């Protein structure tokens, strides 16, 4: 599990570093949500949880970030307005 999360975090950090130069909050949110869903699917298969709702309750975002160490992508740009 550690190796899966490590590889995923490496890809997420690289992707976010490369694409964080523009205001891409919607795309970052989509990628963040997709990575969380894929990790939940992996955990469902690993722990034989058949119901999606049960997996959402067992593995909420906080658990994925704190317990499993999933990198949390920033969903807002680091600036408030563009330079004119």
Secondary structure, DSSP 8 states (H G I E B T S, - for coil): -HHHHHHHHHHHHHHHHHHTTS--HHHHHHHHHHHHHHHHHHHHHHHT---HHHHHHHS-HHHHHHTS-------S-S-SS---
